[in-house]
Amino acid sequence: MLKGFVLGIVVVIVAGLVVVYVGVTQGLLIPANADARPGKLETWAAHASLRATMRREASTSPNPLPTSIPNLLNGIKLYGENCSMCHGVADGSPSTIAAGLYQHAPQLAKDGVEDDPDGVTYWKIYHGIRMTGMPSFGKSLSDNQVWELSLFLKHMDKLPPQAERAWKTLKNPAPAAPATERAKKGGQ
Ligand code: HEC
């Protein structure tokens, strides 16, 4: 009786592994195309894992830089050079990259991270977010630059006038066609 039960479990596990193997090797379980929306399971797994990682690893200390105009201006400049192609500019228009990126990159002028703790935003910029297209900038930017970027993102919706002007004049590096045109072609 017990033997049959154990054998049953082994058969189910082996059959499951075969299904996963065939699904992956035939490109059915993890399709390779980027012009799709992620499934519920994929989204849940990615978010749950990211939240747990933030709880474990993100610093709870505040941004060490003062909220000064030069720091904010540096953050905006860095954002224009390294981030706007995926996260958009002040007018919210997506670039050709943002319109076709899988995972979808939040357009920060609309879906900003002002409420997130400094250490969480710092962690995401420094380490990147695996399998989403969000690069890790820890190797290419200095610690100070990552904090300047975090500072700008934290204050994006309440910038002093001089910084606000710099933010508003950042240009979309490669504007995508309007949403209606993209929808006709099945885009996001
Ligand atoms: C190649 C595209 C790409 C570039 C360039 C990029 N990101 Fe991202 N970023 C993403 C994607 C995609 C996500 C969403 C990840 C997810 O689904 O968890 C993301 C997520 C984030 C988040 C988390 C947003 C949230 O709602 O929690 C922050 C903060 C962020 N990026 C900041 C930056 C900064 C700052 C830069 C520039 C230094 C940058 N990113 C450059 C693609 C990009």
Residues whose N, C-alpha, C, O or C-beta is under 5 A from the ligand:
A	BS01	HEC	N82 C83 C86 Q103 H104 A105 P106 D111 V113 T121 K124 I125 I129 T132 G133 M134 P135 L149
